[in-house]
Amino acid sequence: MANIGDAKTGPDPRMPLTAGGPPPRTDITHRRNRLAGVWAAELLGLIGFAAQDYVRSVMHPGHPQEQPHEDDHDKVVGKLARDLSGRVSVQEIRQRMADFLQEAKRQARRDREP
């Protein structure tokens, strides 16, 4: 069984990327949202399947997983703000999202290296 931090929790990091160009924005967005979901699940004390389900709900806020979607930063921040109310501030959530975006970009670059 995969843990919430494992690659199997989110999108496949080896998903096809555009040759020679930057990774698709949706890939980076999904990675950022997965990192945010793992962080929030840990703060909420979720483990196992509950944590995995929660991470998926953060990765795809308000729409089915199969449906393609654009960057949903504000939806993710809003969900995390509601779920983490009283634990962290919206300002901290926004800062962590910025940090997770940078980490997602690093992961995507690393995955593209031969």
KAKANOR-V488199 format. One record per helix or strand of 2 or more residues. SS is the DSSP state (a for helix, b for strand). FROM is the first residue (numbers start at 1). LEN is the number of residues. Records with the same first field share a line. If there is no record, write none. Layout:
SS = FROM-LEN ; FROM-LEN
//
This chain:
a = 7-3 ; 25-20 ; 48-12 ; 73-11 ; 90-23
//
